[in-house]
């Protein structure tokens, strides 16, 4: 049976809910067995990743991104360079988001993809996959999602209004942080166990929860971590050394860092609307986690700001192992089977603007308390 949901304002269609900032009471929401059963049964044939789709999409995105980055650096006019930089941000953003797939995919079904992604993009951009692997899976934990132990969750809707611009501003500084992490702190930590504990615990994950401290890697993952970190450190040290000696013009480094900033800001905006951020720290059922997450299934713009399947983020929380290229098909099947009045439909929202407005409105309510 479907479980009725308590809203702070009257129920309405998805557009009204997004614009009106109706807060969902997540605590105590029981699992919707019909939805969970349908999600499992209707997608049994969709769980195998297609290597041709993964490799083609990633390689094409990376190639366009790097070509546009070169254009941003060397095109003769400001207008063409800026336009090229915008293309570089969008393409490299899409290519970088395959890090999310790397954390979920069964690597035996996609041989060589993790290594290829790291060599071609993760290491050159100082974003090796170990920064996300081992972090993101905790976010999908049945008992940790939305709690203080979740590295990817902050109750932003319950925080003060100033936290939202600060949240975005931090992403602007990401390339500086990456240079410091891999060009200074990382290499120094190899000679200091005390510093190493800090670097591993605090500065080795793409996380938004400042209280989260990750554990040191073990086994096979530790070996992957070592070569990925070494590669990213070589890139960072090379950039620092070549700029310091005048081999690489500072202008080119700033353009490179500006593009990384653009990628980081775009991802941070997407993160703002990936969830409603309305959990107060309690463990939630799968259905409650789903309702605190967001699908934006229609329109052209979500293909740009939430690519690689991330416009179906709520559906992804129902079926985290589903390949990104299967999410649209799964969404169509579930929507048709469950209908427009279902719990499943309540996680569907029409646009980015309404979601940002909802989040901002909820922070203003927090200020008024």
FENRA-V996350 format. One line per field, one symbol per residue. phi: phi as a letter, one per 20 degrees, with the letter a starting at -180 (. if undefined). psi: psi as a letter, one per 40 degrees, with the letter a starting at -180 (. if undefined). A space follows every 10 residues. Layout:
phi=???
psi=???
This chain:
phi=.fefdedfcf fbfgfffffe lfeeeefnff feffffffff fecgedeefe gffgffffff ffffffffff ffecffdfff ffffffffff ffffffffff fffdffffec fnfgfffffe cgfgelcfff fdfnefffge fgddgmefee fdccfffddf gfffffgffg ffegffffff feecfggfff dcgfffffff fdccbecdef efceeffcmf ffffgfffff ffffffffff ffffenfdgg gffffgffff ffffffffff fgdfceldee oefcfffffg fedcdcedne ggfeecflnf fdffffffcf effgfdffff fffffffenf defgffeece afffffffff fffffffff
psi=iihiihidii iiidddddde fhhhhdhehi hgdddddddd deedeeehih dddddddddd dddddddddd dddeididdd dddddddddd ddddddeedd ddedihddeg hedddddddd ddddeffide edheddddde hdeeheieeh efhhgdeeii dedddddddd ddeddddddd ddecddddee ehdddddddd ddffigiehe ehhiiiiibd dddddddddd dddddddddd ddddeedhhd dddddddddd dddddddddd ddediefehe eiiiiddddd eeihhgeiid ddddegafee efddddddgd ehideedddd ddddddddie eidddeehid iddddddddd ddddddde.
